[in-house]
């Protein structure tokens, strides 16, 4: 009887052990399958992201890609060429040789502040305009010279014993002609102001209107003195 119980117990243990083994096997297989599925599902996503990143790097660093032309900055833009005549820009010296000016009678007037002095005008009238605060020097043939520092006046005596203005020598760069020519101007610019000169020498340029002359003394193409002269 005891042998029967022992056999039944062994059979029962075997049945239980087999049942547990069968039930555990699918759980393990399902777990392994789940892990494989998770690994396989995330792998393509990761590769896609990596490929996208690698592709982006290749696009931005590929030396074979054509480069777009760089845009010029505003301060690097090409400037227009300088004019060859007619305009003198600050900091640049342009010699103007175009003949476009002309001489008229007013060009022979001497302007001092707001006072107009004319050649052959009586010295009495000149002194009323300029004053007599000057140094006078007697010259031959009854002529007189009056030094006003910035300019010098020379007079003569006419047939009626009237002292008249014969010559004005401008010595200061602060004073200029009616048209703006002054000491320090380029000699070749005189053509722009007054046109072709009546007399042209290596060291002087002369313009004449009637009995009056306007003479520019020139050294190295720069005006060094301006002279108004009455030819009597």
BELTA-V266277 format. One record per run of one state. SS is the DSSP state (2 for helix, 1 for strand, 0 for the rest). FROM is the first residue (numbers start at 1). LEN is the number of residues. Records with the same first field share a line. If there is no record, write none. Layout:
SS->FROM-LEN + FROM-LEN
This chain:
0->1-1 + 62-12 + 77-28 + 109-1 + 113-2 + 118-4 + 131-4 + 139-1 + 143-1 + 148-3 + 158-5 + 171-5 + 177-5 + 183-3 + 195-4 + 202-2 + 210-2 + 220-2 + 231-2
2->2-60 + 74-3 + 105-4 + 123-8 + 140-3 + 187-8
1->110-3 + 115-3 + 122-1 + 135-4 + 144-4 + 151-7 + 163-8 + 176-1 + 182-1 + 186-1 + 199-3 + 204-6 + 212-8 + 222-9
